[in-house]
Amino acid sequence: MSAAVGRAYGRLAYNADYENIGLVSYLREVINDLETSVAPCTVQLEAPEEIQFAADRAILVALVVNELVLNAGKYAYPASNEEMI
């Protein structure tokens, strides 16, 4: 979970708008970080091109997505071969 929060702070440090963050691109990065944790499953995010979100709320959304993806990989497909989350 700390990687998701750390990634948000990293994005904010390089962003001119400190209050908002591109939620979809941020979530794609968080999901890419999770790929190795849920292997051999793959994770796919279907979302609009971009959504601007308040940074503090984007972090909360990322933490929820982080937990959902990890739990799906661990419990929904515990012995699967290459399922899609």
MDAnalysis code that builds the backbone (N, CA, C; Angstrom):
import MDAnalysis as mda
import numpy as np

u = mda.Universe.empty(255, n_residues=85, atom_resindex=np.repeat(np.arange(85), 3), trajectory=True)
u.add_TopologyAttr("name", ["N", "CA", "C"] * 85)
u.add_TopologyAttr("resid", np.arange(1, 86))
u.add_TopologyAttr("resname", ["MET", "SER", "ALA", "ALA", "VAL", "GLY", "ARG", "ALA", "TYR", "GLY", "ARG", "LEU", "ALA", "TYR", "ASN", "ALA", "ASP", "TYR", "GLU", "ASN", "ILE", "GLY", "LEU", "VAL", "SER", "TYR", "LEU", "ARG", "GLU", "VAL", "ILE", "ASN", "ASP", "LEU", "GLU", "THR", "SER", "VAL", "ALA", "PRO", "CYS", "THR", "VAL", "GLN", "LEU", "GLU", "ALA", "PRO", "GLU", "GLU", "ILE", "GLN", "PHE", "ALA", "ALA", "ASP", "ARG", "ALA", "ILE", "LEU", "VAL", "ALA", "LEU", "VAL", "VAL", "ASN", "GLU", "LEU", "VAL", "LEU", "ASN", "ALA", "GLY", "LYS", "TYR", "ALA", "TYR", "PRO", "ALA", "SER", "ASN", "GLU", "GLU", "MET", "ILE"])
u.atoms.positions = np.array([
    [0.814, -1.196, 0.000],
    [0.000, 0.000, 0.000],
    [0.855, 1.255, 0.000],
    [1.991, 1.220, 0.643],
    [2.805, 2.421, 0.711],
    [3.317, 2.829, -0.664],
    [3.458, 1.873, -1.586],
    [3.886, 2.213, -2.943],
    [2.837, 3.079, -3.628],
    [1.568, 2.798, -3.384],
    [0.495, 3.591, -3.983],
    [0.527, 5.016, -3.459],
    [0.733, 5.188, -2.178],
    [0.796, 6.516, -1.584],
    [2.073, 7.223, -2.036],
    [3.180, 6.515, -2.037],
    [4.443, 7.093, -2.475],
    [4.391, 7.546, -3.917],
    [3.742, 6.764, -4.763],
    [3.603, 7.126, -6.168],
    [2.784, 8.404, -6.303],
    [1.744, 8.562, -5.516],
    [0.922, 9.778, -5.571],
    [1.746, 10.989, -5.189],
    [2.511, 10.889, -4.125],
    [3.335, 12.019, -3.709],
    [4.400, 12.330, -4.760],
    [4.944, 11.299, -5.385],
    [5.910, 11.508, -6.458],
    [5.300, 12.233, -7.639],
    [4.091, 11.854, -8.018],
    [3.409, 12.521, -9.127],
    [3.092, 13.964, -8.764],
    [2.707, 14.201, -7.537],
    [2.382, 15.564, -7.115],
    [3.624, 16.452, -7.105],
    [4.763, 15.889, -6.794],
    [5.990, 16.672, -6.749],
    [6.363, 17.214, -8.123],
    [5.993, 16.489, -9.188],
    [6.335, 16.904, -10.546],
    [5.161, 17.526, -11.281],
    [4.072, 17.777, -10.589],
    [2.864, 18.305, -11.198],
    [2.710, 19.776, -10.821],
    [2.375, 20.591, -11.804],
    [2.188, 22.019, -11.534],
    [0.947, 22.268, -10.680],
    [-0.044, 21.412, -10.799],
    [-1.290, 21.552, -10.040],
    [-1.212, 20.596, -8.847],
    [-0.825, 21.112, -7.698],
    [-0.591, 20.263, -6.529],
    [-1.862, 19.699, -5.919],
    [-3.000, 20.265, -6.262],
    [-4.240, 19.817, -5.643],
    [-4.918, 18.690, -6.410],
    [-4.636, 18.566, -7.708],
    [-5.302, 17.563, -8.532],
    [-4.296, 16.597, -9.127],
    [-4.797, 15.433, -9.478],
    [-3.962, 14.394, -10.068],
    [-4.790, 13.687, -11.134],
    [-4.141, 13.241, -12.193],
    [-4.821, 12.461, -13.223],
    [-5.077, 11.062, -12.688],
    [-6.308, 10.782, -12.311],
    [-6.639, 9.535, -11.617],
    [-6.360, 8.303, -12.466],
    [-6.750, 8.317, -13.722],
    [-6.620, 7.119, -14.556],
    [-5.151, 6.754, -14.765],
    [-4.316, 7.718, -15.107],
    [-2.897, 7.406, -15.308],
    [-2.242, 6.983, -13.992],
    [-2.652, 7.598, -12.893],
    [-2.141, 7.206, -11.574],
    [-2.533, 5.770, -11.247],
    [-3.808, 5.412, -11.483],
    [-4.250, 4.042, -11.208],
    [-3.548, 3.040, -12.115],
    [-3.284, 3.404, -13.367],
    [-2.540, 2.507, -14.260],
    [-1.150, 2.218, -13.698],
    [-0.501, 3.222, -13.147],
    [0.819, 3.016, -12.540],
    [0.731, 2.123, -11.305],
    [-0.278, 2.359, -10.483],
    [-0.463, 1.533, -9.288],
    [-0.712, 0.081, -9.701],
    [-1.558, -0.119, -10.705],
    [-1.864, -1.469, -11.170],
    [-0.623, -2.135, -11.767],
    [0.172, -1.375, -12.512],
    [1.408, -1.944, -13.051],
    [2.323, -2.409, -11.933],
    [2.360, -1.675, -10.832],
    [3.166, -2.084, -9.678],
    [2.659, -3.389, -9.068],
    [1.361, -3.662, -9.218],
    [0.759, -4.853, -8.607],
    [0.883, -6.100, -9.477],
    [1.241, -5.946, -10.741],
    [1.279, -7.083, -11.669],
    [2.087, -8.259, -11.119],
    [3.239, -8.002, -10.547],
    [4.067, -9.099, -10.050],
    [3.450, -9.757, -8.819],
    [2.664, -9.002, -8.055],
    [2.055, -9.546, -6.839],
    [0.911, -10.504, -7.138],
    [0.263, -10.353, -8.285],
    [-0.888, -11.194, -8.614],
    [-0.584, -12.146, -9.769],
    [0.675, -12.226, -10.176],
    [1.053, -13.127, -11.272],
    [0.692, -14.559, -10.891],
    [0.226, -15.376, -11.804],
    [0.210, -15.218, -13.255],
    [-1.023, -14.472, -13.790],
    [-1.861, -13.960, -12.917],
    [-3.011, -13.179, -13.379],
    [-2.526, -11.870, -14.000],
    [-3.337, -11.327, -14.873],
    [-3.052, -10.012, -15.429],
    [-4.161, -9.071, -14.998],
    [-3.835, -7.805, -14.893],
    [-4.784, -6.802, -14.430],
    [-5.065, -5.839, -15.582],
    [-6.337, -5.582, -15.794],
    [-6.737, -4.659, -16.852],
    [-7.625, -3.575, -16.262],
    [-7.334, -2.331, -16.595],
    [-8.140, -1.202, -16.143],
    [-8.853, -0.608, -17.347],
    [-10.172, -0.614, -17.296],
    [-10.966, 0.022, -18.346],
    [-11.536, 1.305, -17.768],
    [-11.125, 2.432, -18.341],
    [-11.538, 3.735, -17.822],
    [-11.478, 4.756, -18.945],
    [-12.127, 5.902, -18.740],
    [-12.018, 6.985, -19.725],
    [-10.566, 7.438, -19.849],
    [-10.302, 8.261, -20.811],
    [-8.943, 8.750, -21.025],
    [-8.334, 9.349, -19.763],
    [-9.028, 10.277, -19.161],
    [-8.476, 10.896, -17.960],
    [-9.571, 11.515, -17.117],
    [-9.368, 11.461, -15.831],
    [-10.258, 12.078, -14.853],
    [-9.370, 12.837, -13.885],
    [-9.621, 14.114, -13.705],
    [-8.878, 14.895, -12.713],
    [-9.560, 14.707, -11.358],
    [-8.765, 14.429, -10.363],
    [-9.286, 14.107, -9.045],
    [-8.471, 14.848, -8.008],
    [-9.076, 15.199, -6.906],
    [-8.331, 15.783, -5.796],
    [-7.300, 14.769, -5.320],
    [-6.087, 15.214, -5.089],
    [-4.994, 14.314, -4.761],
    [-5.288, 13.460, -3.531],
    [-5.858, 14.048, -2.490],
    [-6.125, 13.274, -1.281],
    [-7.150, 12.171, -1.549],
    [-8.112, 12.441, -2.404],
    [-9.109, 11.416, -2.740],
    [-8.538, 10.376, -3.693],
    [-7.662, 10.792, -4.581],
    [-7.027, 9.845, -5.497],
    [-6.216, 8.814, -4.724],
    [-5.563, 9.250, -3.666],
    [-4.797, 8.318, -2.831],
    [-5.741, 7.297, -2.197],
    [-6.887, 7.745, -1.708],
    [-7.857, 6.822, -1.103],
    [-8.385, 5.832, -2.138],
    [-8.692, 6.316, -3.332],
    [-9.168, 5.425, -4.401],
    [-8.090, 4.401, -4.737],
    [-6.843, 4.838, -4.831],
    [-5.749, 3.926, -5.152],
    [-5.563, 2.866, -4.076],
    [-5.732, 3.238, -2.824],
    [-5.609, 2.252, -1.744],
    [-6.709, 1.193, -1.834],
    [-7.921, 1.618, -2.169],
    [-9.023, 0.671, -2.333],
    [-8.757, -0.239, -3.527],
    [-8.348, 0.330, -4.649],
    [-8.046, -0.476, -5.839],
    [-6.915, -1.443, -5.537],
    [-5.904, -0.980, -4.835],
    [-4.781, -1.829, -4.439],
    [-5.276, -3.060, -3.677],
    [-6.114, -2.854, -2.687],
    [-6.631, -3.965, -1.884],
    [-7.519, -4.895, -2.716],
    [-8.379, -4.326, -3.555],
    [-9.267, -5.146, -4.384],
    [-8.479, -6.027, -5.338],
    [-7.478, -5.476, -5.973],
    [-6.677, -6.250, -6.922],
    [-5.893, -7.337, -6.198],
    [-5.258, -6.980, -5.091],
    [-4.498, -7.990, -4.343],
    [-5.392, -9.117, -3.828],
    [-6.564, -8.756, -3.304],
    [-7.483, -9.780, -2.801],
    [-8.031, -10.650, -3.927],
    [-8.305, -10.065, -5.077],
    [-8.780, -10.851, -6.223],
    [-7.707, -11.838, -6.654],
    [-6.472, -11.398, -6.727],
    [-5.388, -12.291, -7.110],
    [-5.142, -13.387, -6.100],
    [-5.319, -13.066, -4.837],
    [-5.027, -14.024, -3.770],
    [-6.176, -14.998, -3.521],
    [-7.423, -14.499, -3.519],
    [-8.552, -15.331, -3.119],
    [-9.468, -15.753, -4.262],
    [-9.669, -14.910, -5.253],
    [-10.577, -15.270, -6.343],
    [-9.921, -16.271, -7.290],
    [-8.615, -16.119, -7.490],
    [-7.890, -17.002, -8.415],
    [-6.660, -17.571, -7.748],
    [-6.809, -18.309, -6.646],
    [-5.635, -18.757, -5.906],
    [-4.763, -19.775, -6.663],
    [-5.362, -20.598, -7.481],
    [-4.591, -21.625, -8.191],
    [-4.822, -21.535, -9.691],
    [-5.068, -20.344, -10.165],
    [-5.435, -20.181, -11.576],
    [-4.220, -20.010, -12.461],
    [-4.493, -20.144, -13.718],
    [-3.469, -19.909, -14.724],
    [-3.878, -18.744, -15.592],
    [-3.224, -17.633, -15.384],
    [-3.371, -16.470, -16.248],
    [-4.798, -15.938, -16.367],
    [-5.478, -15.753, -15.256],
    [-6.817, -15.141, -15.264],
    [-6.679, -13.626, -15.374],
    [-7.763, -12.986, -15.801],
    [-7.799, -11.524, -15.937],
    [-8.541, -10.939, -14.738],
    [-7.920, -9.983, -14.090],
    [-8.555, -9.275, -12.971],
    [-9.001, -7.938, -13.489],
])
